[in-house]
Amino acid sequence: MNIQEHLAAFDGWLTRRIEEAHDMGKDLAFRDMADHIEMCAQAWEYSLLDPGQLAPQGEGWSVYRLQGVWPEFLAQPAAPDAR
């Protein structure tokens, strides 16, 4: 598989995972599988997280915060209503 095919496969895979996470009200964590795995749909693994949840243990996880919730934001007191 050349780089263009690999990127196209990743684009389709990531788009489906983002749609799945968004529809379920979750954040998305994903990472590449081991380098020795043949490039295919199984080249990446993912986990759906509750909003603000930490990434799974292990190296290489990227987390997309799709629900707009950051742990630092949750710890801050709510701002007074500006009306």
Secondary structure, 3 states (H helix, E strand, C coil): CCHHHHHHHHHHHHHHHHHHHHHCCCEEEEEECCCCCCCCHHHEEEEEECCCCCCCCCCCCEEECCCCCCHHHHHCCCCCCCC
